[in-house]
């Protein structure tokens, strides 16, 4: 996998995704290789490497991103009764692009 799968593959259009919700600056879509029965990824369209590298100038984008995550999480919770909202940092973060997982169900792998 590339260092930034989301920019290199998803946002470039090389990898087609099943979109859940999209705004001007944020994309939420079904994970291409899910770890849970319901596994949606939400990403900013601007490259930001992780939650801890956000800058004050990114505040509006972060609010928009969290708004999308909130809407998707509400949808998943309504349809499935529960969900988790997860982000990874450091060595836990495979792709160095800020992203959140909205998941539901028992882990598949």
NORHU-V866959 format. One record per backbone hydrogen bond with DSSP energy under -0.5 kcal/mol. NH is the residue of the N-H (numbers start at 1). CO is the residue of the C=O. If there is no record, write none. Layout:
BEGIN
nh=NH co=CO
nh=NH co=CO
END
This chain:
BEGIN
nh=5 co=2
nh=8 co=4
nh=9 co=5
nh=10 co=5
nh=11 co=6
nh=12 co=7
nh=13 co=9
nh=13 co=10
nh=14 co=9
nh=15 co=9
nh=16 co=14
nh=19 co=17
nh=20 co=28
nh=21 co=28
nh=23 co=26
nh=27 co=43
nh=28 co=21
nh=29 co=41
nh=30 co=18
nh=31 co=39
nh=34 co=31
nh=37 co=106
nh=38 co=104
nh=39 co=37
nh=40 co=102
nh=41 co=29
nh=42 co=100
nh=43 co=27
nh=44 co=98
nh=45 co=25
nh=48 co=46
nh=53 co=50
nh=54 co=51
nh=58 co=55
nh=59 co=56
nh=62 co=58
nh=63 co=59
nh=64 co=60
nh=65 co=61
nh=66 co=62
nh=67 co=63
nh=68 co=64
nh=69 co=65
nh=70 co=66
nh=71 co=67
nh=72 co=68
nh=73 co=69
nh=74 co=70
nh=75 co=71
nh=76 co=72
nh=77 co=73
nh=78 co=74
nh=79 co=75
nh=80 co=76
nh=81 co=77
nh=84 co=103
nh=86 co=101
nh=92 co=89
nh=93 co=90
nh=94 co=92
nh=96 co=3
nh=96 co=94
nh=97 co=95
nh=98 co=48
nh=100 co=42
nh=101 co=86
nh=102 co=40
nh=103 co=84
nh=103 co=101
nh=104 co=38
nh=108 co=35
nh=109 co=35
END
